[in-house]
Amino acid sequence: MNHEAEAHRTDLMTLTRHVLNEQTKHAESRGDFSILLSHIVLGCKFVCSSVNKAGLAHLIGLAGDTNVQGEEQKKLDVLSNEVFIKALVSSGRTCILVSEEDEEATFVDPSLRGKYCVVFDPLDGSSNIDCGVSIGTIFGIYVVKDKDNISLEDVLQPGKDMLAAGYCMYGSSCNLVLSTGSGVNGFTLDPSLGEFILTHPDIKIPKRGKVYSVNEGNAKNWDGPTAKFVEKCKYPQDGSPPKSLRYIGSMVADVHRTLLYGGIFMYPADKKSPNGKLRVLYEVFPMSFLIEQAGGQAFTGKQRALDLVPTKIHQRSPIFLGSYDDVEEIKAFYAAEDGQA
């Protein structure tokens, strides 16, 4: 297809159309999921716009300042949280919301309740805004059995029970990556249309990658298997070339690169953070769900990440996720250590 024809195409697959197509595969679906997702997408568009203006707001003394009404301008992560809470509640399709920003779960008013639980990190990596590094929103969606009789237990489910998961990355372009349980698709926001367009259909993570991604600043506190695996990445004994280190420190950006190019992303437990640092419900589970749906693996150092059953909403876990063969290698190091114990 030539570029002129490309420019005049009217058959672009929008995110809305994609989700409606997915829903036709489920006879029991009544469009509730697409309504919920459209509200999540609206939140992502709002945050994308706010992120793009954040530097300017800071420059002209708005961020953290007071406006003419005497109201303090909200920091972007707090603002993002409010945007998503309002968008999700107003969808009329949610019953429990768990946000990284809120200590307690939000139970939606019975008159606005639906059958979905949403867990989310409204602005992951927000400390990177000032230096222009990509940041993002991460979310996971569960279904409850009975929306009129809900408790915290409804959201403390293993990741494998998620209905859908995704993230939106605010970088040089705004990318939304989504899985509803049958593969992974990537969409890019077209600012002229205000629509997310399918640009990365059916993403498959390479079986093996050339990159490892970890905070090497924590190396002195690592356990044996992690240290041995990283040593093997740098100094392979089998004649293969060493892996490259790529670490952004923004989980959405690091996982996005891993998903597209392969390799492994690691945030292991260490002496400083014996339970790991990343949160299970709204960081580890959604990203592990996406990686598995794309043909990769996610491992905690003890088990498949999606088999973990959380007991607290802000629980943390170590995580190793990425290309199937790379995660197999780290699993072998842990198995060997268990065998020696």
FITOR-357514 format. One line per 8 residues: for each residue x, z, y of N, C-alpha, C, O. Coordinates in steps of 0.001 Angstrom, whole numbers, plus 500000, padded with zeros to 6 digits. Layout:
% FITOR-357514
X,Z,Y,X,Z,Y,X,Z,Y,X,Z,Y | ...
% end
This chain:
% FITOR-357514
500847,500000,498803,500000,500000,500000,500879,500000,501244,501788,500823,501355 | 500616,499062,502207,501460,499052,503402,501013,500107,504400,499941,500696,504265 | 501869,500339,505422,501616,501438,506348,500355,501218,507178,499655,502169,507525 | 500073,499939,507495,498885,499639,508298,497621,500021,507526,496691,500620,508067 | 497621,499652,506241,496466,499991,505399,496340,501507,505265,495240,502059,505299 | 497481,502163,505115,497501,503628,504983,496845,504283,506197,496075,505236,506074 | 497175,503738,507384,496674,504326,508624,495155,504218,508740,494523,505030,509416 | 494560,503203,508072,493119,502998,508206,492337,503503,506992,491160,503180,506833
492977,504278,506154,492278,504780,504977,491186,505772,505363,491375,506601,506253 | 490069,505682,504702,488992,506649,504950,488700,507458,503686,487760,508251,503648 | 489519,507246,502651,489257,507938,501387,490176,509141,501198,490416,509568,500069 | 490693,509694,502305,491572,510855,502196,490823,512016,501562,489669,512280,501896 | 491487,512703,500647,490865,513838,499971,491069,515095,500817,492182,515610,500928 | 489978,515578,501411,490081,516820,502183,489968,518006,501228,489518,517869,500091 | 490382,519157,501709,490303,520387,500917,488847,520681,500546,488558,521060,499410 | 487938,520508,501497,486511,520783,501246,485992,519905,500111,485311,520378,499201
486326,518624,500184,485859,517690,499155,486466,518032,497795,485794,517978,496765 | 487739,518381,497819,488431,518750,496584,487740,519934,495908,487497,519917,494701 | 487425,520966,496704,486794,522176,496142,485397,521863,495624,485000,522365,494572 | 484652,521044,496348,483314,520658,495877,483410,519881,494564,482585,520066,493670 | 484414,519015,494450,484636,518277,493192,484940,519232,492044,484444,519066,490929 | 485777,520249,492344,486134,521246,491317,484881,521991,490856,484709,522273,489670 | 484002,522306,491828,482817,523107,491513,481857,522381,490584,481150,523016,489802 | 481826,521044,490666,480894,520295,489807,481242,520470,488330,480422,520191,487455
482478,520938,488057,482876,521155,486653,482260,522439,486094,482258,522657,484883 | 481735,523290,486988,481184,524575,486550,479678,524588,486816,479237,524697,487960 | 478911,524475,485755,477451,524362,485883,476839,525581,486575,475833,525471,487275 | 477468,526755,486367,476885,527994,486904,477151,528170,488399,476611,529080,489027 | 477978,527305,488959,478383,527463,490354,477282,527003,491309,476650,525966,491103 | 477067,527810,492369,476015,527463,493322,476577,527160,494720,475858,527219,495717 | 477850,526843,494769,478435,526545,496081,478980,527766,496794,479540,527648,497884 | 478820,528961,496182,479317,530192,496818,480823,530139,497032,481329,530561,498072
481530,529617,496038,482993,529607,496123,483469,528714,497267,484397,529071,497992 | 482832,527553,497430,483266,526650,498509,482968,527262,499877,483718,527050,500829 | 481877,528017,499974,481567,528701,501244,482626,529762,501531,483119,529870,502654 | 482975,530547,500504,484025,531563,500678,485335,530906,501102,485999,531359,502034 | 485690,529841,500407,486961,529182,500707,486978,528584,502107,488011,528597,502777 | 485849,528066,502548,485803,527492,503899,486056,528572,504951,486623,528289,506006 | 485640,529806,504669,485907,530914,505599,487383,531320,505562,487962,531659,506594 | 487989,531285,504372,489434,531566,504278,490210,530502,505051,491148,530818,505782
489809,529235,504884,490475,528120,505567,490340,528262,507083,491288,527998,507823 | 489168,528675,507536,488964,528886,508975,489934,529950,509496,490526,529797,510564 | 490087,531043,508714,491047,532089,509085,492467,531547,509162,493221,531886,510074 | 492826,530703,508200,494173,530106,508178,494405,529227,509404,495481,529265,510001 | 493399,528434,509781,493531,527560,510961,493716,528391,512228,494521,528052,513095 | 492960,529485,512320,493063,530353,513496,494460,530969,513586,495083,530978,514647 | 494938,531487,512446,496262,532123,512431,497352,531096,512724,498308,531386,513443 | 497205,529891,512163,498175,528819,512414,498293,528560,513913,499393,528465,514459
497146,528449,514562,497120,528216,516010,497767,529377,516763,498516,529160,517715 | 497478,530612,516337,498038,531803,516999,499546,531896,516795,500282,532259,517712 | 500003,531564,515585,501445,531597,515283,502182,530596,516170,503251,530893,516703 | 501597,529409,516320,502232,528373,517142,502366,528795,518603,503268,528349,519312 | 501443,529672,519044,501472,530107,520448,502221,531421,520632,502418,531868,521761 | 502643,532044,519527,503205,533397,519599,504439,533463,520484,504594,534383,521286 | 505313,532480,520330,506542,532467,521132,506240,532380,522602,506885,533035,523420 | 505250,531565,522942,504860,531391,524335,504259,532676,524889,504565,533086,526009
503391,533314,524083,502764,534567,524513,503822,535622,524807,503713,536391,525762 | 504853,535638,523956,505940,536595,524125,506712,536273,525414,507101,537159,526175 | 506913,534973,525618,507689,534496,526758,507039,534887,528080,507726,535260,529032 | 505699,534799,528135,505023,535110,529391,504451,536530,529395,503544,536850,530164 | 505005,537372,528518,504700,538798,528574,503327,539195,528074,502752,540175,528547 | 502788,538431,527108,501469,538791,526602,501524,539699,525377,500802,540693,525299 | 502393,539349,524415,502399,540096,523148,502761,541556,523392,503800,541863,523976 | 501880,542457,522933,502145,543889,523070,501892,544403,524475,502115,545580,524755
501416,543510,525382,501145,543898,526763,499659,544207,526908,498922,544181,525923 | 499216,544499,528128,497782,544686,528336,497231,543522,529143,497905,542985,530022 | 495985,543135,528830,495390,542017,529556,494607,542535,530774,494626,543731,531066 | 493923,541631,531475,493256,542026,532729,492154,543060,532521,491842,543832,533427 | 491571,543072,531332,490545,544092,531053,491152,545441,530692,490441,546413,530437 | 492498,545480,530675,493160,546725,530301,493265,546907,528802,493654,547977,528334 | 492918,545857,528027,493027,545931,526565,494430,545525,526152,495000,544582,526701 | 494973,546225,525203,496312,545861,524732,496242,544606,523881,495386,544485,523006
497159,543662,524146,497229,542449,523323,497708,542835,521927,498690,543560,521765 | 497004,542342,520947,497328,542755,519575,498533,542002,519039,498730,540822,519328 | 499328,542703,518258,500410,542049,517538,499790,541063,516555,498662,541250,516098 | 500533,540025,516240,499989,538918,515467,499533,539318,514065,498538,538792,513565 | 500252,540248,513423,499829,540629,512065,498518,541422,512096,497686,541288,511199 | 498341,542244,513131,497086,543006,513267,495942,542052,513581,494853,542171,513018 | 496193,541103,514485,495195,540102,514854,494791,539268,513633,493607,539027,513396 | 495790,538836,512866,495520,538029,511663,494642,538789,510678,493733,538221,510074
494922,540072,510525,494138,540898,509611,492680,540954,510052,491773,540798,509235 | 492458,541175,511343,491089,541246,511857,490361,539920,511668,489182,539888,511315 | 491079,538832,511906,490491,537494,511743,490004,537300,510306,488880,536850,510081 | 490864,537646,509327,490491,537431,507926,489381,538373,507474,488484,537964,506737 | 489434,539636,507911,488365,540575,507541,487019,540046,508049,486035,540018,507309 | 486987,539627,509320,485726,539133,509906,485265,537851,509209,484080,537689,508916 | 486209,536941,508947,485857,535675,508298,485305,535918,506895,484327,535289,506488 | 485936,536833,506158,485522,537091,504778,484184,537824,504714,483339,537503,503878
483988,538805,505593,482714,539540,505608,481579,538603,506026,480509,538610,505418 | 481819,537792,507071,480752,536926,507592,480396,535795,506628,479351,535161,506779 | 481256,535536,505638,480923,534503,504645,479704,534907,503818,479015,534051,503263 | 479438,536219,503735,478318,536714,502928,478557,536569,501441,477622,536669,500647 | 479819,536329,501052,480134,536070,499638,481104,537087,499059,481509,536955,497904 | 481489,538108,499838,482487,539080,499365,481886,540484,499257,480892,540799,499912 | 482498,541305,498432,482030,542695,498319,483160,543708,498532,482928,544783,499086 | 484374,543374,498098,485524,544262,498326,486678,543424,498865,486951,542333,498364
487352,543942,499891,488517,543280,500459,489692,544251,500429,489557,545414,500808 | 490833,543768,499981,492063,544575,500009,493094,543813,500823,493474,542694,500480 | 493547,544445,501919,494532,543816,502794,495805,544635,502826,495772,545861,502728 | 496926,543948,502963,498223,544614,503096,498239,545513,504327,498958,546511,504362 | 497451,545161,505329,497458,545890,506604,496623,547167,506579,496816,548045,507421 | 495702,547282,505630,494775,548424,505611,495056,549345,504436,495201,548905,503296 | 495131,550647,504745,495452,551626,503699,494362,551683,502638,494648,551814,501448 | 493112,551584,503076,491976,551668,502149,491355,550285,501962,491476,549408,502817
490694,550116,500830,489946,548868,500602,488713,548858,501511,488186,549913,501862 | 488260,547662,501886,487040,547507,502687,485889,547161,501760,485927,546154,501051 | 484851,548015,501770,483645,547727,500993,482622,547108,501941,482205,547733,502916 | 482229,545885,501645,481336,545142,502530,479931,545746,502494,479453,546189,501449 | 479286,545753,503654,477915,546262,503777,476995,545557,502767,477047,544333,502638 | 476145,546328,502043,475305,545724,500989,474509,544493,501440,474282,543581,500645 | 474083,544462,502710,473277,543330,503184,474079,542026,503278,473504,540939,503342 | 475425,542147,503285,476279,540955,503406,477089,540684,502141,477998,539854,502129
476735,541403,501079,477561,541330,499873,477379,540064,499060,476284,539509,498967 | 478509,539612,498461,478494,538533,497482,479256,538997,496259,479518,540189,496099 | 479615,538054,495389,480180,538441,494085,481705,538406,494031,482286,538612,492966 | 482368,538144,495174,483821,537968,495134,484589,539143,495759,484172,539724,496761 | 485724,539466,495130,486713,540378,495725,487859,539500,496224,488293,538585,495525 | 488341,539775,497418,489487,539020,497939,490611,539994,498267,490403,540980,498975 | 491802,539711,497748,493005,540504,498047,493926,539599,498857,494107,538432,498507 | 494509,540117,499931,495293,539213,500785,496331,539946,501623,496193,541122,501960
497374,539191,501939,498386,539617,502900,498196,538674,504086,498565,537502,504004 | 497618,539172,505200,497220,538258,506278,498377,537514,506937,498225,536368,507359 | 499543,538176,507026,500685,537492,507638,501979,537991,506991,502639,538901,507491 | 502311,537371,505876,503502,537750,505117,504758,537236,505841,504820,536067,506221 | 505746,538104,506028,506990,537705,506690,506893,537722,508201,507658,537038,508881 | 505932,538519,508747,505674,538479,510193,506878,538893,511039,506933,538573,512226 | 507843,539602,510444,509043,539986,511208,509897,538760,511544,510810,538838,512366 | 509588,537616,510895,510373,536393,511133,509821,535511,512259,510396,534463,512554
508715,535922,512892,508070,535057,513894,509036,534674,515005,509135,533503,515372 | 509746,535660,515539,510569,535407,516726,511701,534419,516487,512184,533791,517430 | 512135,534270,515218,513244,533338,514974,512758,532020,514368,513562,531205,513913 | 511447,531819,514365,510910,530511,513965,510928,530217,512486,510771,529065,512084 | 511121,531254,511652,511119,531038,510199,509674,530974,509702,508806,531671,510227 | 509416,530143,508696,508060,529992,508159,507514,531327,507652,508210,532095,506987 | 506264,531573,507984,505559,532765,507498,504255,532290,506887,503974,531092,506908 | 503446,533196,506342,502234,532692,505711,501215,533757,505367,501449,534951,505550
500081,533301,504865,498995,534145,504369,498916,533943,502864,498964,532809,502387 | 498795,535029,502115,498662,534940,500648,497303,535533,500267,496891,536546,500834 | 496602,534911,499310,495301,535469,498909,495028,535248,497428,495527,534306,496814 | 494221,536146,496874,493748,536021,495496,492268,536364,495465,491801,537182,496257 | 491529,535742,494551,490069,535931,494485,489660,536332,493069,490040,535690,492090 | 488875,537411,492983,488286,537871,491716,486766,537789,491808,486204,537737,492902 | 486104,537779,490649,484642,537871,490610,484268,539240,490054,484903,539721,489116 | 483235,539875,490627,482769,541168,490097,481578,540927,489164,480894,539906,489240
481359,541905,488282,480252,541777,487331,478915,542030,488023,477935,541326,487782 | 478891,543052,488893,477631,543441,489531,477896,543821,490985,478430,544895,491261 | 477523,542946,491911,477844,543175,493332,477079,544367,493919,477448,544887,494972 | 476021,544792,493239,475244,545934,493752,475774,547265,493229,475310,548335,493624 | 476745,547177,492344,477293,548414,491767,478808,548256,491660,479341,548032,490574 | 479492,548373,492790,480930,548088,492817,481757,549349,493026,481299,550333,493607 | 482984,549287,492536,483941,550383,492753,485329,549756,492849,485498,548552,492661 | 486313,550598,493146,487685,550121,493271,488183,549468,491976,489058,548602,492000
487614,549897,490855,488008,549331,489556,487805,547813,489511,488519,547101,488806 | 486824,547332,490272,486534,545889,490272,487693,545058,490804,487816,543874,490488 | 488543,545685,491615,489664,544940,492184,490985,545276,491480,491985,544582,491666 | 490983,546335,490680,492205,546715,489942,492219,546029,488583,492310,546678,487541 | 492128,544712,488616,492117,543907,487401,493472,543228,487231,494185,543024,488213 | 493835,542875,486001,495091,542137,485814,495018,540770,486497,493937,540206,486666 | 496165,540254,486881,496225,538979,487588,495663,537816,486797,495181,536840,487374 | 495725,537916,485466,495224,536803,484634,493713,536626,484778,493171,535580,484419
493026,537660,485311,491574,537571,485500,491187,536972,486848,490000,536844,487149 | 492186,536600,487669,491878,535990,488961,491132,534676,488768,491393,533925,487828 | 490206,534420,489671,489480,533152,489653,490299,532082,490374,490338,530927,489948 | 490949,532474,491463,491710,531517,492271,492762,532270,493075,492649,533476,493298 | 493779,531543,493504,494832,532135,494340,495438,531035,495195,495357,529851,494869 | 496044,531451,496291,496682,530458,497139,497477,531089,498257,497499,532310,498412 | 498126,530249,499031,498800,530707,500246,498740,529603,501282,498603,528423,500960 | 498846,530018,502533,498937,529054,503619,500243,529340,504344,500484,530469,504772
501080,528330,504484,502390,528504,505115,502374,527862,506499,502032,526692,506669 | 502761,528685,507486,502813,528215,508866,504269,527917,509210,505043,528822,509522 | 504630,526641,509151,506016,526253,509404,506050,524986,510234,505268,524829,511172 | 506960,524076,509889,507044,522811,510621,505739,522044,510463,505367,521257,511333 | 505042,522272,509349,503656,521813,509207,502885,522982,508599,503484,523944,508117 | 501578,522897,508623,500757,523968,508046,500302,523512,506665,499512,522576,506541 | 500805,524178,505629,500519,523787,504244,499679,524843,503540,499974,526035,503620 | 498632,524401,502852,497829,525319,502052,497941,524907,500593,497639,523769,500232
498377,525841,499760,498555,525572,498327,497538,526416,497568,497444,527625,497782 | 496781,525780,496685,495636,526439,496054,495543,526118,494569,495822,524999,494139 | 495142,527128,493791,494766,526886,492399,493445,527582,492117,493266,528757,492439 | 492519,526842,491511,491257,527448,491083,491246,527583,489559,490187,527669,488938 | 492447,527599,488966,492550,527813,487523,492721,526549,486713,492791,526601,485485 | 492791,525392,487399,493066,524151,486655,494105,523340,487418,493807,522273,487955 | 495329,523863,487457,496421,523196,488158,496560,523668,489596,495788,524498,490075 | 497564,523120,490276,497887,523532,491648,497887,522299,492543,498440,521259,492187
497262,522429,493703,497238,521326,494660,497675,521805,496035,497380,522929,496440 | 498386,520933,496747,498886,521277,498073,498228,520417,499144,498078,519207,498971 | 497842,521035,500236,497165,520354,501336,497952,520590,502622,498572,521639,502795 | 497923,519611,503518,498605,519736,504804,497583,519563,505919,496754,518653,505881 | 497652,520450,506918,496706,520387,508025,497028,519195,508917,498134,519080,509445 | 496052,518316,509077,496188,517198,510019,495598,517678,511346,494378,517783,511472 | 496454,517972,512343,495950,518561,513587,494964,517646,514308,494069,518133,514999 | 495112,516327,514160,494216,515409,514865,492807,515437,514274,491833,515177,514979
492697,515753,512971,491382,515834,512320,490875,517268,512219,489676,517509,512078 | 491817,518227,512294,491447,519624,512063,491088,519881,510616,490372,520833,510305 | 491588,519027,509725,491262,519130,508294,492529,519241,507460,493566,518673,507802 | 492430,519988,506350,493508,520011,505365,493336,518803,504452,492272,518609,503865 | 494392,517987,504333,494359,516767,503520,495240,516960,502284,496332,517520,502379 | 494769,516500,501138,495541,516609,499897,496813,515759,499994,496743,514531,500050 | 497965,516418,500015,499251,515706,500128,500137,515933,498904,501051,515150,498644 | 499868,517005,498151,500677,517327,496964,499733,517553,495781,499501,518697,495389
499177,516461,495200,498248,516652,494087,498965,517094,492815,500065,516637,492503 | 498306,517997,492093,498769,518429,490762,500265,518764,490742,501051,518111,490056 | 500637,519779,491496,502052,520183,491576,502520,520730,490233,501872,521587,489632 | 503658,520218,489774,504286,520724,488540,505691,521187,488896,506487,520419,489437 | 505989,522427,488593,507324,522942,488886,508316,522366,487866,508015,522347,486672 | 509492,521896,488310,510485,521405,487336,510799,522459,486275,510786,523658,486556 | 511084,521997,485044,511304,522941,483931,512553,523802,484153,512635,524933,483675 | 513514,523249,484879,514720,523990,485225,515098,523604,486647,514902,522462,487063
515640,524559,487386,516003,524274,488777,517478,524494,489042,518210,524992,488188 | 517908,524113,490246,519321,524243,490620,519550,525360,491629,520649,525512,492162 | 518493,526148,491890,518562,527154,492957,518136,528520,492437,517192,528631,491654 | 518843,529561,492881,518340,530922,492663,518130,531554,494029,518868,531276,494975 | 517118,532407,494123,516722,532974,495407,516555,534483,495267,515638,534955,494595 | 517447,535232,495907,517421,536696,495796,518166,537280,496986,519050,536632,497546 | 517814,538497,497375,518537,539168,498451,519827,539765,497889,519811,540837,497283 | 520938,539066,498094,522225,539517,497540,522720,540797,498226,523619,541469,497720
522135,541125,499364,522515,542365,500045,522191,543606,499228,522737,544681,499474 | 521286,543449,498238,520923,544585,497378,521743,544635,496089,521467,545455,495213 | 522755,543763,495966,523462,543585,494687,524040,544883,494127,524028,545088,492913 | 524538,545749,494983,525192,546970,494457,524187,547905,493771,524580,548795,493017 | 522888,547702,494034,521864,548562,493431,521129,547924,492251,520229,548536,491674 | 521515,546683,491888,520792,545984,490822,521019,546598,489449,522009,547289,489209 | 520066,546324,488547,520265,546705,487145,521151,545655,486455,521456,544612,487033 | 521558,545949,485217,522478,545086,484463,521990,543659,484274,522724,542719,484580
520740,543464,483766,520268,542092,483510,520260,541211,484760,520630,540039,484697 | 519838,541776,485895,519805,540979,487139,521224,540589,487547,521490,539438,487893 | 522139,541574,487500,523534,541315,487892,524158,540252,486986,524867,539365,487461 | 523891,540344,485677,524466,539376,484729,523882,537983,484952,524596,536983,484875 | 522580,537926,485229,521941,536631,485444,522512,535953,486702,522812,534759,486682 | 522659,536715,487789,523183,536140,489038,524633,535703,488845,525052,534680,489385 | 525399,536480,488074,526785,536123,487754,526815,534771,487029,527672,533927,487292 | 525852,534587,486104,525781,533337,485345,525392,532165,486266,525859,531041,486081
524533,532445,487257,524148,531400,488222,525368,530924,489007,525515,529734,489288 | 526250,531880,489359,527420,531556,490196,528580,531002,489384,529262,530067,489804 | 528794,531596,488207,529964,531230,487382,529517,530870,485965,529800,531612,485024 | 528818,529733,485800,528346,529385,484452,529514,529134,483499,530513,528512,483860 | 529359,529632,482286,530433,529502,481285,530264,528273,480412,531141,527957,479607 | 529139,527572,480564,528864,526447,479656,529234,525091,480263,528859,524046,479732 | 529963,525114,481361,530394,523851,481966,529381,523249,482928,529664,522242,483576 | 528201,523857,483027,527189,523329,483961,527556,523734,485391,528266,524719,485589
527075,522977,486395,527418,523340,487781,526740,524650,488184,525663,524969,487681 | 527365,525412,489089,526723,526652,489547,525437,526343,490316,525282,525264,490887 | 524517,527318,490318,523277,527149,491084,523550,527450,492555,524459,528215,492877 | 522777,526858,493431,522877,527158,494860,522020,528370,495186,520962,528564,494587 | 522470,529185,496131,521676,530317,496612,520860,529870,497817,521404,529312,498770 | 519557,530115,497772,518686,529857,498917,517782,531075,499071,516982,531364,498182 | 517896,531782,500172,517035,532948,500372,516616,533026,501832,517443,533240,502718 | 515321,532849,502071,514792,532849,503435,514374,534261,503844,514516,534648,505003
513853,535030,502874,513390,536382,503189,511938,536388,503651,511436,537403,504134 | 511265,535247,503499,509823,535138,503752,509248,534648,502429,509502,533511,502030 | 508472,535495,501738,508083,535176,500362,507359,533835,500251,507610,533069,499321 | 506471,533553,501190,505718,532300,501128,506676,531105,501158,506530,530171,500370 | 507649,531135,502063,508593,530015,502187,509481,529903,500945,509731,528801,500456 | 509955,531038,500439,510820,531018,499249,510057,530522,498012,510591,529742,497224 | 508815,530975,497847,508026,530544,496685,507615,529074,496837,507577,528341,495849 | 507308,528638,498061,506928,527242,498298,508067,526305,497882,507844,525297,497212
509278,526653,498287,510439,525828,497901,510628,525848,496378,510896,524812,495771 | 510490,527009,495776,510660,527149,494327,509616,526311,493577,509930,525653,492586 | 508391,526346,494060,507301,525598,493428,507569,524088,493464,507328,523386,492483 | 508063,523603,494590,508258,522159,494748,509553,521656,494099,509579,520577,493507 | 510631,522453,494216,511947,521972,493768,512452,522638,492496,513432,522181,491908 | 511797,523712,492063,512258,524425,490875,513286,525479,491208,513696,525628,492360 | 513700,526212,490183,514630,527321,490383,513926,528634,490122,512871,528668,489488 | 514511,529719,490613,513935,531039,490360,513979,531889,491620,514980,531911,492336
512876,532591,491881,512791,533557,492975,512750,534939,492352,511989,535178,491414 | 513567,535856,492869,513666,537192,492267,513562,538278,493320,514210,538206,494365 | 512750,539280,493045,512815,540527,493817,512809,541650,492787,511762,542224,492488 | 513996,541960,492243,514056,542930,491142,513898,544366,491627,514004,544657,492818 | 513645,545240,490680,513739,546667,490968,515215,546989,491174,516076,546315,490607 | 515516,547990,491961,516906,548439,492081,516898,549941,492350,515839,550569,492362 | 518083,550517,492565,518160,551974,492746,517400,552417,493991,516862,553523,494043 | 517361,551537,494994,516678,551853,496250,515154,551732,496112,514401,552532,496667
514718,550711,495358,513275,550479,495121,513042,550380,493620,512903,549281,493084 | 512996,551537,492928,512914,551515,491460,511660,550829,490914,511649,550384,489767 | 510602,550741,491732,509385,550052,491291,509276,548648,491865,508214,548028,491802 | 510377,548145,492428,510311,546847,493097,509772,547024,494507,509396,548127,494902 | 509735,545947,495255,509304,546052,496655,508011,545300,496942,507235,545709,497806 | 507772,544198,496222,506601,543375,496521,505333,543969,495898,505368,544548,494812 | 504215,543812,496612,502958,544422,496186,502254,543567,495137,502204,542341,495236 | 501717,544244,494139,501153,543565,492968,499945,542705,493322,499919,541511,493026
498941,543317,493960,497649,542640,494124,497703,541395,494991,497129,540367,494634 | 498389,541475,496131,498283,540359,497086,499597,539640,497339,499667,538802,498238 | 500650,539944,496569,501890,539155,496637,502268,538671,495235,502345,537468,494988 | 502498,539604,494331,502962,539257,492978,501910,538447,492205,502234,537402,491640 | 500660,538918,492174,499627,538237,491376,499311,536824,491866,499357,535890,491065 | 498989,536626,493160,498658,535248,493569,499809,534264,493339,499591,533144,492878 | 501035,534690,493662,502186,533791,493492,502462,533528,492009,502805,532406,491636 | 502318,534541,491172,502516,534366,489722,501451,533434,489151,501746,532601,488294
500224,533575,489623,499110,532722,489193,499425,531253,489507,499260,530379,488656 | 499876,530995,490730,500209,529626,491146,501364,529058,490325,501310,527917,489868 | 502416,529873,490141,503594,529408,489391,503218,529075,487940,503652,528056,487404 | 502412,529935,487307,501988,529659,485921,501115,528407,485853,501253,527594,484939 | 500221,528261,486821,499340,527089,486838,500135,525792,487017,499688,524716,486620 | 501336,525918,487628,502191,524742,487837,503172,524538,486678,504003,523631,486716 | 503070,525393,485639,503917,525215,484463,505151,526091,484424,506014,525906,483565 | 505251,527050,485349,506388,527973,485356,506031,529306,484712,505021,529427,484018
506879,530305,484954,506652,531639,484397,506851,532700,485468,507552,532481,486456 | 506221,533858,485257,506418,535008,486137,506547,536250,485266,505715,536499,484394 | 507597,537028,485510,508016,538128,484628,508382,539335,485494,508974,539175,486562 | 508034,540536,485043,508316,541741,485853,509624,542430,485471,510030,543394,486121 | 510284,541942,484424,511424,542675,483867,511022,543396,482597,511866,543818,481806 | 509681,543534,482412,509164,544185,481205,508098,543333,480519,507983,543356,479294 | 507315,542580,481303,506176,541862,480728,505811,540663,481598,506337,540489,482697 | 504893,539836,481078,504313,538763,481887,503624,539407,483097,502833,540337,482947
503931,538908,484276,503437,539542,485502,501911,539617,485535,501353,540628,485962 | 501227,538555,485087,499763,538519,485196,499059,539450,484211,497848,539652,484306 | 499820,540023,483257,499235,540991,482314,499252,542419,482863,498628,543316,482297 | 499957,542618,483947,500059,543939,484558,498665,544414,484981,497896,543643,485555 | 498340,545675,484699,497054,546241,485145,497347,547259,486244,497855,548343,485955 | 497035,546931,487499,497375,547853,488586,496491,549097,488574,495333,549042,488161 | 497039,550199,489023,496270,551448,489113,496014,551839,490568,495157,552677,490850 | 496773,551219,491500,496587,551495,492928,496578,550172,493687,497208,549208,493252
495873,550114,494816,495733,548825,495501,497030,548353,496166,497222,547153,496369 | 497923,549294,496507,499178,548874,497144,500381,549049,496210,501521,549166,496659 | 500104,549063,494912,501161,549218,493908,502210,548115,494024,501896,546979,494380 | 503463,548466,493719,504565,547496,493794,505051,547148,492394,504795,547866,491427 | 505763,546022,492314,506337,545620,491027,507551,544733,491271,507596,543994,492255 | 508540,544804,490372,509606,543791,490401,509005,542442,490019,507959,542395,489372 | 509650,541349,490408,509131,540030,490017,510254,538995,489905,511150,538929,490747 | 510180,538197,488849,511058,537039,488636,510112,535871,488364,509398,535878,487361
510098,534881,489235,509176,533767,488990,509832,532432,489322,510720,532347,490171 | 509368,531386,488624,509931,530063,488890,509890,529160,487681,508985,529250,486851 | 510889,528277,487587,510969,527290,486501,510964,527977,485137,511567,529036,484961 | 510287,527369,484191,510095,527971,482860,511424,528386,482226,511572,529524,481780 | 512397,527456,482188,513666,527738,481500,514497,528792,482227,515180,529592,481586 | 514445,528799,483555,515207,529792,484323,514682,531200,484078,515456,532146,483934 | 513346,531329,484032,512761,532659,483768,513032,533069,482320,513202,534254,482034 | 513073,532095,481405,513435,532401,480011,514816,533068,479943,515033,533990,479156
515738,532590,480774,517101,533145,480777,517121,534606,481210,517782,535430,480578 | 516403,534932,482280,516398,536324,482742,515685,537203,481707,516060,538359,481507 | 514650,536648,481045,513967,537406,479985,514933,537728,478843,514888,538811,478261 | 515806,536766,478535,516788,536977,477454,517761,538104,477815,518133,538898,476951 | 518175,538179,479083,519069,539268,479509,518391,540630,479370,519021,541604,478960 | 517099,540693,479716,516370,541970,479570,516166,542315,478103,516267,543480,477716 | 515877,541302,477281,515687,541544,475843,516978,542062,475210,516954,542945,474353 | 518115,541491,475650,519417,541921,475120,519701,543372,475503,520226,544139,474696
519358,543743,476725,519590,545134,477152,518698,546100,476366,519130,547189,475988 | 517436,545684,476123,516531,546528,475328,517055,546695,473918,516927,547763,473319 | 517650,545628,473387,518199,545663,472037,519366,546614,471917,519591,547196,470856 | 520126,546781,473017,521297,547685,472998,520892,549136,473234,521620,550064,472878 | 519708,549318,473847,519285,550675,474244,519033,551541,473025,518672,552710,473161
% end
